[in-house]
Amino acid sequence: MAIASAILQLRVADLDALNAAFTMPGTVDLIKRWQGRHPYKAIWANHEPLA
């Protein structure tokens, strides 16, 4: 069971684009800073677009 208090939706064309998003300069620092302020666990879900 998962209860979300925040949801982040990323739309990317494919897996290569998703991987590239996490290699952009500053991305890792941003994630670590956010996790330091708001400890959380992530759940990944893939689905067809809803709209």
Buried (B, 14 or more C-beta within 10 A) or exposed (E): EEEEEEEEEEEEEEEEEEEEEEEEEEEEEEEEEEEEEEEEEEEEEEEEEEE
